[in-house]
């Protein structure tokens, strides 16, 4: 009779317990081979552990350990945030994926987006797409470890999540979804920390979008923070939000922030709760 229960042979037990005792969540093939003292034995054990549900393949000789606490049945690892963030070090889950984790959107992104410092191609892991986005080192900050279903996962902080989404709206579901994320986030995050993160990115266009978007969703920055942002924007600088070219009905130039908005107000606010009789819907 076939069984879906996870079993272990002697060498497999040695591998699982050794790395579990070290508190390891990710292991490399070379480490398993070193532990067992034989490449042939090590490779065989790795194949067996994958087949039996004790290891989940990440990338090129890198595996996530599914310890005894994972349960007796071979059901694989379904914690996609943990799998995605474990592929490359250093890295962090960001943009739309982080916004969903922090509860700033009810949408579930089709792919997990991960910030990295070196280029890496997208991968399918356990049937789900993981997209790696290379960013400059000066933007690689503002993340920490969160416990996600018992796994330690590097995810951008709430404030940095919003800033990353403003920096790359296409990675946050587009302008309308970005507006919804900002609307939801502004009641939960620290405006000073948000401004600090924005200023650290050293992007004028980001600061212009930040000021405009917080205004249009009805969650303006506190006056002191607002002035900090304004002072960091050169008066002659202009940037764009939305489609490449302006169309009839678009908001156009917003003088307060030196921003050309190539989108209609109703489109930007399509996912944002509207005001009805002076109360939020």
MONORDA-V427641 format. One record per pair of residues at least 24 apart in sequence whose ideal C-beta (glycine too) atoms are under 10 Angstrom apart, sorted by sequence separation. I is the first residue (numbers start at 1). J is the second residue. D is the distance in whole Angstrom. If there is no record, write none. Layout:
i->I j->J d->D
i->I j->J d->D
This chain:
i->11 j->35 d->9
i->12 j->36 d->10
i->53 j->77 d->9
i->62 j->86 d->8
i->91 j->115 d->6
i->92 j->116 d->9
i->115 j->139 d->8
i->116 j->140 d->9
i->139 j->163 d->9
i->161 j->185 d->7
i->162 j->186 d->8
i->207 j->231 d->10
i->233 j->257 d->7
i->234 j->258 d->9
i->243 j->267 d->10
i->11 j->36 d->6
i->58 j->83 d->7
i->62 j->87 d->7
i->87 j->112 d->10
i->90 j->115 d->9
i->91 j->116 d->5
i->115 j->140 d->7
i->139 j->164 d->8
i->207 j->232 d->6
i->208 j->233 d->6
i->233 j->258 d->6
i->242 j->267 d->9
i->29 j->55 d->10
i->50 j->76 d->10
i->56 j->82 d->10
i->57 j->83 d->10
i->58 j->84 d->9
i->62 j->88 d->9
i->88 j->114 d->7
i->90 j->116 d->8
i->91 j->117 d->8
i->159 j->185 d->8
i->162 j->188 d->10
i->195 j->221 d->7
i->207 j->233 d->5
i->230 j->256 d->9
i->233 j->259 d->10
i->242 j->268 d->8
i->11 j->38 d->9
i->15 j->42 d->9
i->56 j->83 d->7
i->59 j->86 d->9
i->60 j->87 d->9
i->62 j->89 d->9
i->84 j->111 d->9
i->85 j->112 d->8
i->87 j->114 d->7
i->88 j->115 d->10
i->89 j->116 d->9
i->90 j->117 d->7
i->91 j->118 d->10
i->115 j->142 d->10
i->158 j->185 d->6
i->162 j->189 d->7
i->182 j->209 d->10
i->186 j->213 d->10
i->194 j->221 d->8
i->195 j->222 d->9
i->198 j->225 d->10
i->212 j->239 d->10
i->230 j->257 d->8
i->241 j->268 d->9
i->27 j->55 d->8
i->29 j->57 d->10
i->33 j->61 d->10
i->58 j->86 d->6
i->59 j->87 d->5
i->84 j->112 d->4
i->86 j->114 d->10
i->88 j->116 d->5
i->89 j->117 d->10
i->90 j->118 d->10
i->115 j->143 d->8
i->139 j->167 d->7
i->161 j->189 d->9
i->166 j->194 d->10
i->182 j->210 d->8
i->186 j->214 d->6
i->191 j->219 d->9
i->204 j->232 d->8
i->205 j->233 d->9
i->213 j->241 d->8
i->229 j->257 d->9
i->230 j->258 d->10
i->16 j->45 d->10
i->32 j->61 d->9
i->58 j->87 d->5
i->59 j->88 d->8
i->83 j->112 d->8
i->84 j->113 d->8
i->85 j->114 d->6
i->87 j->116 d->9
i->88 j->117 d->9
i->91 j->120 d->9
i->135 j->164 d->8
i->139 j->168 d->10
i->159 j->188 d->10
i->160 j->189 d->10
i->185 j->214 d->10
i->191 j->220 d->10
i->192 j->221 d->10
i->195 j->224 d->9
i->196 j->225 d->9
i->199 j->228 d->7
i->203 j->232 d->10
i->204 j->233 d->6
i->208 j->237 d->8
i->212 j->241 d->7
i->11 j->41 d->6
i->15 j->45 d->6
i->26 j->56 d->10
i->28 j->58 d->10
i->31 j->61 d->9
i->56 j->86 d->9
i->58 j->88 d->9
i->82 j->112 d->10
i->84 j->114 d->5
i->85 j->115 d->10
i->88 j->118 d->8
i->158 j->188 d->6
i->159 j->189 d->5
i->163 j->193 d->10
i->183 j->213 d->9
i->191 j->221 d->6
i->192 j->222 d->8
i->195 j->225 d->5
i->198 j->228 d->9
i->199 j->229 d->8
i->202 j->232 d->9
i->204 j->234 d->7
i->207 j->237 d->9
i->208 j->238 d->8
i->209 j->239 d->8
i->226 j->256 d->10
i->11 j->42 d->9
i->14 j->45 d->9
i->15 j->46 d->8
i->27 j->58 d->10
i->29 j->60 d->9
i->30 j->61 d->7
i->32 j->63 d->8
i->80 j->111 d->9
i->81 j->112 d->6
i->133 j->164 d->9
i->158 j->189 d->5
i->159 j->190 d->6
i->162 j->193 d->10
i->163 j->194 d->7
i->166 j->197 d->10
i->167 j->198 d->9
i->178 j->209 d->9
i->182 j->213 d->5
i->183 j->214 d->9
i->186 j->217 d->7
i->191 j->222 d->5
i->194 j->225 d->8
i->195 j->226 d->9
i->198 j->229 d->7
i->208 j->239 d->5
i->209 j->240 d->9
i->12 j->44 d->10
i->26 j->58 d->7
i->28 j->60 d->9
i->29 j->61 d->4
i->30 j->62 d->10
i->31 j->63 d->10
i->80 j->112 d->5
i->88 j->120 d->6
i->135 j->167 d->9
i->157 j->189 d->9
i->158 j->190 d->8
i->159 j->191 d->9
i->162 j->194 d->6
i->163 j->195 d->9
i->166 j->198 d->8
i->181 j->213 d->9
i->182 j->214 d->6
i->185 j->217 d->10
i->186 j->218 d->9
i->187 j->219 d->7
i->192 j->224 d->9
i->196 j->228 d->9
i->199 j->231 d->10
i->205 j->237 d->8
i->207 j->239 d->9
i->208 j->240 d->9
i->209 j->241 d->5
i->11 j->44 d->8
i->12 j->45 d->6
i->15 j->48 d->10
i->16 j->49 d->7
i->28 j->61 d->6
i->29 j->62 d->8
i->81 j->114 d->9
i->87 j->120 d->8
i->97 j->130 d->9
i->135 j->168 d->9
i->157 j->190 d->10
i->159 j->192 d->9
i->160 j->193 d->9
i->163 j->196 d->9
i->164 j->197 d->9
i->183 j->216 d->9
i->184 j->217 d->9
i->186 j->219 d->4
i->191 j->224 d->9
i->192 j->225 d->6
i->195 j->228 d->6
i->199 j->232 d->6
i->204 j->237 d->5
i->205 j->238 d->9
i->206 j->239 d->9
i->208 j->241 d->8
i->11 j->45 d->5
i->12 j->46 d->10
i->15 j->49 d->7
i->27 j->61 d->10
i->28 j->62 d->6
i->29 j->63 d->7
i->97 j->131 d->9
i->159 j->193 d->4
i->160 j->194 d->9
i->163 j->197 d->4
i->167 j->201 d->6
i->175 j->209 d->9
i->179 j->213 d->6
i->182 j->216 d->9
i->183 j->217 d->4
i->185 j->219 d->9
i->186 j->220 d->9
i->191 j->225 d->5
i->195 j->229 d->6
i->198 j->232 d->8
i->204 j->238 d->9
i->205 j->239 d->4
i->9 j->44 d->10
i->10 j->45 d->10
i->27 j->62 d->8
i->28 j->63 d->8
i->133 j->168 d->8
i->158 j->193 d->8
i->159 j->194 d->5
i->162 j->197 d->8
i->163 j->198 d->5
i->166 j->201 d->9
i->178 j->213 d->7
i->179 j->214 d->10
i->182 j->217 d->6
i->183 j->218 d->7
i->184 j->219 d->9
i->186 j->221 d->9
i->190 j->225 d->10
i->191 j->226 d->9
i->194 j->229 d->10
i->204 j->239 d->7
i->205 j->240 d->8
i->216 j->251 d->8
i->9 j->45 d->8
i->12 j->48 d->6
i->16 j->52 d->10
i->19 j->55 d->10
i->26 j->62 d->6
i->27 j->63 d->6
i->87 j->123 d->7
i->95 j->131 d->9
i->157 j->193 d->8
i->158 j->194 d->9
i->159 j->195 d->9
i->160 j->196 d->10
i->161 j->197 d->9
i->162 j->198 d->9
i->163 j->199 d->10
i->167 j->203 d->6
i->181 j->217 d->10
i->183 j->219 d->6
i->192 j->228 d->9
i->203 j->239 d->9
i->205 j->241 d->8
i->8 j->45 d->10
i->11 j->48 d->8
i->12 j->49 d->6
i->26 j->63 d->7
i->27 j->64 d->8
i->93 j->130 d->10
i->157 j->194 d->10
i->159 j->196 d->8
i->160 j->197 d->5
i->163 j->200 d->8
i->164 j->201 d->9
i->166 j->203 d->9
i->179 j->216 d->7
i->180 j->217 d->8
i->182 j->219 d->7
i->195 j->232 d->9
i->11 j->49 d->10
i->16 j->54 d->6
i->25 j->63 d->10
i->26 j->64 d->6
i->27 j->65 d->6
i->87 j->125 d->7
i->95 j->133 d->7
i->133 j->171 d->7
i->159 j->197 d->5
i->160 j->198 d->9
i->163 j->201 d->6
i->167 j->205 d->8
i->168 j->206 d->9
i->175 j->213 d->9
i->179 j->217 d->5
i->216 j->254 d->9
i->9 j->48 d->7
i->15 j->54 d->8
i->16 j->55 d->9
i->25 j->64 d->6
i->26 j->65 d->7
i->84 j->123 d->9
i->86 j->125 d->9
i->94 j->133 d->8
i->115 j->154 d->9
i->158 j->197 d->10
i->159 j->198 d->9
i->166 j->205 d->9
i->167 j->206 d->5
i->178 j->217 d->10
i->212 j->251 d->9
i->215 j->254 d->8
i->8 j->48 d->9
i->9 j->49 d->10
i->12 j->52 d->7
i->15 j->55 d->9
i->24 j->64 d->10
i->25 j->65 d->6
i->83 j->123 d->10
i->114 j->154 d->9
i->131 j->171 d->8
i->157 j->197 d->8
i->160 j->200 d->9
i->163 j->203 d->9
i->166 j->206 d->6
i->169 j->209 d->8
i->7 j->48 d->10
i->8 j->49 d->8
i->13 j->54 d->10
i->24 j->65 d->6
i->25 j->66 d->9
i->84 j->125 d->7
i->91 j->132 d->8
i->94 j->135 d->9
i->114 j->155 d->10
i->115 j->156 d->7
i->156 j->197 d->9
i->160 j->201 d->9
i->166 j->207 d->9
i->215 j->256 d->7
i->12 j->54 d->7
i->25 j->67 d->8
i->83 j->125 d->5
i->84 j->126 d->10
i->88 j->130 d->10
i->91 j->133 d->10
i->164 j->206 d->10
i->166 j->208 d->10
i->167 j->209 d->8
i->212 j->254 d->6
i->215 j->257 d->8
i->6 j->49 d->9
i->9 j->52 d->9
i->12 j->55 d->10
i->22 j->65 d->10
i->24 j->67 d->9
i->83 j->126 d->6
i->87 j->130 d->7
i->92 j->135 d->10
i->163 j->206 d->7
i->166 j->209 d->5
i->167 j->210 d->9
i->211 j->254 d->9
i->8 j->52 d->7
i->19 j->63 d->10
i->23 j->67 d->10
i->84 j->128 d->8
i->88 j->132 d->7
i->102 j->146 d->9
i->163 j->207 d->10
i->165 j->209 d->10
i->166 j->210 d->5
i->169 j->213 d->9
i->212 j->256 d->7
i->213 j->257 d->9
i->7 j->52 d->6
i->20 j->65 d->7
i->80 j->125 d->7
i->83 j->128 d->8
i->84 j->129 d->9
i->85 j->130 d->9
i->87 j->132 d->8
i->94 j->139 d->10
i->98 j->143 d->8
i->101 j->146 d->7
i->115 j->160 d->10
i->211 j->256 d->7
i->212 j->257 d->5
i->216 j->261 d->9
i->6 j->52 d->5
i->7 j->53 d->10
i->8 j->54 d->7
i->19 j->65 d->6
i->80 j->126 d->7
i->84 j->130 d->4
i->163 j->209 d->10
i->166 j->212 d->10
i->208 j->254 d->8
i->211 j->257 d->5
i->212 j->258 d->9
i->213 j->259 d->9
i->5 j->52 d->9
i->6 j->53 d->5
i->7 j->54 d->9
i->20 j->67 d->5
i->79 j->126 d->9
i->80 j->127 d->9
i->83 j->130 d->7
i->84 j->131 d->9
i->101 j->148 d->7
i->163 j->210 d->7
i->166 j->213 d->7
i->210 j->257 d->9
i->211 j->258 d->9
i->212 j->259 d->5
i->4 j->52 d->10
i->5 j->53 d->9
i->6 j->54 d->6
i->19 j->67 d->8
i->20 j->68 d->7
i->77 j->125 d->9
i->78 j->126 d->7
i->80 j->128 d->5
i->84 j->132 d->9
i->92 j->140 d->8
i->94 j->142 d->9
i->98 j->146 d->10
i->162 j->210 d->8
i->165 j->213 d->10
i->166 j->214 d->10
i->208 j->256 d->9
i->209 j->257 d->8
i->211 j->259 d->8
i->213 j->261 d->10
i->4 j->53 d->8
i->16 j->65 d->7
i->20 j->69 d->9
i->77 j->126 d->6
i->78 j->127 d->9
i->80 j->129 d->9
i->81 j->130 d->10
i->91 j->140 d->9
i->92 j->141 d->9
i->94 j->143 d->7
i->115 j->164 d->8
i->208 j->257 d->5
i->212 j->261 d->7
i->216 j->265 d->7
i->15 j->65 d->9
i->16 j->66 d->9
i->17 j->67 d->9
i->76 j->126 d->6
i->78 j->128 d->9
i->80 j->130 d->8
i->90 j->140 d->7
i->92 j->142 d->8
i->93 j->143 d->8
i->207 j->257 d->8
i->208 j->258 d->6
i->209 j->259 d->7
i->16 j->67 d->7
i->17 j->68 d->8
i->76 j->127 d->9
i->92 j->143 d->4
i->113 j->164 d->9
i->142 j->193 d->9
i->162 j->213 d->9
i->207 j->258 d->10
i->208 j->259 d->5
i->217 j->268 d->8
i->218 j->269 d->9
i->16 j->68 d->7
i->91 j->143 d->9
i->92 j->144 d->8
i->101 j->153 d->8
i->162 j->214 d->9
i->207 j->259 d->10
i->208 j->260 d->10
i->209 j->261 d->9
i->216 j->268 d->6
i->217 j->269 d->7
i->90 j->143 d->9
i->92 j->145 d->9
i->93 j->146 d->9
i->102 j->155 d->8
i->115 j->168 d->10
i->205 j->258 d->9
i->208 j->261 d->10
i->216 j->269 d->7
i->219 j->272 d->10
i->92 j->146 d->10
i->101 j->155 d->6
i->102 j->156 d->9
i->104 j->158 d->8
i->142 j->196 d->9
i->204 j->258 d->9
i->205 j->259 d->8
i->217 j->271 d->10
i->218 j->272 d->8
i->93 j->148 d->9
i->101 j->156 d->9
i->102 j->157 d->9
i->103 j->158 d->9
i->113 j->168 d->9
i->142 j->197 d->5
i->213 j->268 d->8
i->217 j->272 d->5
i->218 j->273 d->9
i->26 j->82 d->9
i->102 j->158 d->5
i->115 j->171 d->10
i->141 j->197 d->8
i->212 j->268 d->10
i->216 j->272 d->9
i->217 j->273 d->9
i->218 j->274 d->10
i->25 j->82 d->8
i->26 j->83 d->10
i->98 j->155 d->5
i->99 j->156 d->9
i->101 j->158 d->10
i->102 j->159 d->10
i->104 j->161 d->7
i->218 j->275 d->7
i->85 j->143 d->9
i->97 j->155 d->8
i->98 j->156 d->5
i->104 j->162 d->8
i->113 j->171 d->6
i->139 j->197 d->10
i->142 j->200 d->8
i->26 j->85 d->10
i->97 j->156 d->9
i->98 j->157 d->9
i->99 j->158 d->9
i->102 j->161 d->6
i->113 j->172 d->9
i->141 j->200 d->7
i->142 j->201 d->9
i->6 j->66 d->8
i->8 j->68 d->9
i->26 j->86 d->5
i->85 j->145 d->9
i->93 j->153 d->6
i->94 j->154 d->9
i->98 j->158 d->8
i->101 j->161 d->8
i->102 j->162 d->9
i->105 j->165 d->10
i->111 j->171 d->10
i->141 j->201 d->9
i->25 j->86 d->7
i->26 j->87 d->9
i->59 j->120 d->8
i->64 j->125 d->9
i->85 j->146 d->10
i->92 j->153 d->9
i->93 j->154 d->7
i->94 j->155 d->7
i->95 j->156 d->8
i->100 j->161 d->10
i->104 j->165 d->9
i->139 j->200 d->8
i->6 j->68 d->8
i->59 j->121 d->10
i->64 j->126 d->10
i->92 j->154 d->4
i->93 j->155 d->5
i->94 j->156 d->5
i->98 j->160 d->8
i->99 j->161 d->5
i->109 j->171 d->9
i->138 j->200 d->8
i->139 j->201 d->6
i->218 j->280 d->9
i->26 j->89 d->8
i->85 j->148 d->9
i->91 j->154 d->6
i->92 j->155 d->6
i->93 j->156 d->7
i->98 j->161 d->4
i->99 j->162 d->8
i->109 j->172 d->9
i->138 j->201 d->7
i->139 j->202 d->9
i->178 j->241 d->9
i->6 j->70 d->8
i->59 j->123 d->7
i->90 j->154 d->8
i->92 j->156 d->6
i->97 j->161 d->9
i->98 j->162 d->9
i->109 j->173 d->7
i->138 j->202 d->6
i->139 j->203 d->8
i->6 j->71 d->8
i->7 j->72 d->9
i->58 j->123 d->9
i->81 j->146 d->9
i->86 j->151 d->8
i->89 j->154 d->9
i->92 j->157 d->10
i->96 j->161 d->9
i->99 j->164 d->9
i->107 j->172 d->10
i->136 j->201 d->9
i->138 j->203 d->10
i->5 j->71 d->10
i->6 j->72 d->6
i->59 j->125 d->8
i->82 j->148 d->6
i->85 j->151 d->9
i->86 j->152 d->9
i->94 j->160 d->8
i->95 j->161 d->7
i->98 j->164 d->7
i->99 j->165 d->6
i->107 j->173 d->6
i->135 j->201 d->10
i->136 j->202 d->9
i->175 j->241 d->7
i->5 j->72 d->5
i->6 j->73 d->7
i->7 j->74 d->9
i->58 j->125 d->7
i->81 j->148 d->5
i->82 j->149 d->7
i->85 j->152 d->9
i->86 j->153 d->8
i->94 j->161 d->7
i->98 j->165 d->8
i->105 j->172 d->9
i->139 j->206 d->10
i->175 j->242 d->6
i->4 j->72 d->9
i->5 j->73 d->6
i->6 j->74 d->5
i->57 j->125 d->8
i->58 j->126 d->10
i->80 j->148 d->9
i->81 j->149 d->9
i->82 j->150 d->9
i->83 j->151 d->9
i->85 j->153 d->5
i->86 j->154 d->9
i->92 j->160 d->9
i->93 j->161 d->9
i->96 j->164 d->10
i->104 j->172 d->10
i->105 j->173 d->7
i->109 j->177 d->10
i->174 j->242 d->9
i->175 j->243 d->9
i->3 j->72 d->10
i->4 j->73 d->5
i->5 j->74 d->7
i->6 j->75 d->9
i->56 j->125 d->8
i->57 j->126 d->9
i->79 j->148 d->6
i->82 j->151 d->4
i->84 j->153 d->8
i->85 j->154 d->5
i->92 j->161 d->10
i->94 j->163 d->10
i->95 j->164 d->5
i->96 j->165 d->7
i->3 j->73 d->9
i->4 j->74 d->5
i->56 j->126 d->7
i->79 j->149 d->5
i->81 j->151 d->8
i->82 j->152 d->8
i->83 j->153 d->9
i->84 j->154 d->10
i->85 j->155 d->7
i->94 j->164 d->5
i->95 j->165 d->6
i->107 j->177 d->7
i->3 j->74 d->9
i->4 j->75 d->8
i->59 j->130 d->9
i->78 j->149 d->9
i->79 j->150 d->8
i->82 j->153 d->5
i->94 j->165 d->8
i->58 j->130 d->9
i->77 j->149 d->10
i->79 j->151 d->5
i->81 j->153 d->5
i->82 j->154 d->10
i->92 j->164 d->10
i->95 j->167 d->9
i->96 j->168 d->10
i->99 j->171 d->10
i->105 j->177 d->7
i->169 j->241 d->7
i->80 j->153 d->10
i->81 j->154 d->9
i->94 j->167 d->10
i->95 j->168 d->6
i->99 j->172 d->6
i->100 j->173 d->10
i->104 j->177 d->10
i->105 j->178 d->10
i->107 j->180 d->8
i->169 j->242 d->9
i->77 j->151 d->9
i->79 j->153 d->8
i->81 j->155 d->7
i->94 j->168 d->9
i->95 j->169 d->9
i->96 j->170 d->10
i->97 j->171 d->9
i->98 j->172 d->9
i->99 j->173 d->8
i->106 j->180 d->9
i->107 j->181 d->9
i->95 j->170 d->9
i->96 j->171 d->6
i->97 j->172 d->10
i->105 j->180 d->6
i->166 j->241 d->9
i->95 j->171 d->4
i->96 j->172 d->5
i->104 j->180 d->8
i->105 j->181 d->5
i->94 j->171 d->8
i->95 j->172 d->5
i->96 j->173 d->5
i->104 j->181 d->5
i->94 j->172 d->10
i->95 j->173 d->9
i->96 j->174 d->10
i->99 j->177 d->9
i->104 j->182 d->8
i->105 j->183 d->10
i->106 j->184 d->9
i->99 j->178 d->9
i->102 j->181 d->9
i->104 j->183 d->9
i->105 j->184 d->7
i->70 j->150 d->9
i->104 j->184 d->4
i->105 j->185 d->9
i->69 j->150 d->7
i->96 j->177 d->7
i->99 j->180 d->9
i->100 j->181 d->9
i->103 j->184 d->7
i->104 j->185 d->5
i->96 j->178 d->9
i->99 j->181 d->5
i->102 j->184 d->9
i->103 j->185 d->9
i->104 j->186 d->10
i->67 j->150 d->9
i->95 j->178 d->10
i->98 j->181 d->10
i->99 j->182 d->10
i->102 j->185 d->7
i->104 j->188 d->8
i->179 j->263 d->10
i->96 j->181 d->8
i->99 j->184 d->8
i->103 j->188 d->8
i->104 j->189 d->9
i->95 j->181 d->10
i->99 j->185 d->8
i->102 j->188 d->8
i->175 j->261 d->9
i->183 j->269 d->9
i->64 j->151 d->9
i->102 j->189 d->9
i->175 j->262 d->9
i->176 j->263 d->8
i->184 j->271 d->10
i->175 j->263 d->6
i->179 j->267 d->9
i->180 j->268 d->10
i->183 j->271 d->8
i->184 j->272 d->9
i->174 j->263 d->10
i->179 j->268 d->5
i->180 j->269 d->9
i->183 j->272 d->5
i->184 j->273 d->9
i->176 j->266 d->10
i->178 j->268 d->9
i->179 j->269 d->6
i->180 j->270 d->8
i->181 j->271 d->9
i->182 j->272 d->9
i->183 j->273 d->7
i->176 j->267 d->6
i->179 j->270 d->8
i->180 j->271 d->4
i->181 j->272 d->10
i->175 j->267 d->7
i->176 j->268 d->6
i->179 j->271 d->7
i->180 j->272 d->5
i->174 j->267 d->10
i->175 j->268 d->6
i->176 j->269 d->8
i->177 j->270 d->9
i->178 j->271 d->9
i->179 j->272 d->5
i->180 j->273 d->9
i->174 j->268 d->10
i->175 j->269 d->10
i->176 j->270 d->5
i->177 j->271 d->6
i->175 j->270 d->9
i->176 j->271 d->5
i->175 j->271 d->10
i->176 j->272 d->8
i->174 j->271 d->10
i->183 j->280 d->10
i->173 j->271 d->9
i->25 j->150 d->10
i->25 j->151 d->7
i->25 j->152 d->7
i->25 j->153 d->10
i->23 j->152 d->10
i->107 j->271 d->9
i->106 j->271 d->9
i->105 j->271 d->8
